[in-house]
């Protein structure tokens, strides 16, 4: 399947469950931070309201919803799998990423 932003989704035909996603349109990268054991994933803020979390080995991507405006800055907690994303207007959202599966907002 493809999406409006040129992402490609791979789904199992029996369950229609997405098992891999390749992100399409990445015009401007505003911030990026490595997360996970051995920095196995890269979280990227682009000129979008979605965060992109890439698995560094497979280049599979997870798009994370949460903000209603462009994400400008990212940070990670040094010992917990938490990602902090801020946007214009001093709004910060905390995300927790289950790196073996899809990503969820806290």
N, C-alpha and C positions, 0 to 999 in steps of 0.2 A: 504494500500500500504506500501511497505517497500523500504528503500533506501540503497545505498552502505555502508553507515556508521551505519547501523542497526537502523535507526530511523523508527518509525511507524507513518504513516500519516492517519488520519481519514478524509474522504471526503464525502460530500453529493452526493449521486448518481445522483440526478437530475441536479446538476450544476457543479460537480466535484470541488467544492470549499472546500479547506482544512479548517476544523473547529477545529482540535486539532492535536497536534504533540507530540509524546513522543520521546525524544532524546535518541539515542543509545550510541555509543562509546564515553566515556569520560575518556581517559587514564590519563591525568595529568591536574589538575586544577591549573592555574597560578595566577588567581586573581578573586575576586568576589565582587559585591557591590549590596546592596538592593536599589530598586527604587520604586516609586509609592506611592500612598496614603497609609499610614500605612505600608510602606515597603512591599507591596503586591507582588512584583516581585523580582527575583534574577537574576542579569546579571552575567554570568560566562564566563571567558576566559579559554579555554582549549588549548591543543596542536593542535590547528586548526586555520585556517584563519577566521572562523566564530565565532561570539558571540552567546551565547545561553541565551535566556531570559525565565526563568521559572516563571509560575504563581504558587505562593506558596501553594494555596489551592488545585488546580486541578493537579499540576505537568505537565500541558501542557507546551510545549516549542515552542519558535519561534527561528529559526536560521537566523541570520542577516549576510549578505555579506557586504563587504566593503574593507577589507584589502587584501593585496596580500602576506602577510607573517604572521607568528604567532603573535597574540595579546599578549603582555607581561604585560600590566598594564591597569587598569580601574579606572575611577573617575566619579563622578556624580556632577551635579550642585545642590546646596542646595535648590533652589526655582523653577527651571525649569525642565521639564522632559527630560533633556539632559544627555547623557552618552558620555564620552570621552574615546577613546581607543587608546593606543599607541603601536607601534611595534618597532622592532630594526631598527635603522636608523633615529630616531627622527621624525617619521611620526605620526601625531595625527589626528584621524577622529572623528567628532562630529556626534552623532546619536540622533534622537528624537524618542521616543517610544510612540506610541498611544496605551496605555495599554489595551484598550477595544477591539482592533483589532490586526492586524499584525504590525510588526515593520518596520520602513522605515528609510533610511539614509537621512541626510540633505545635 
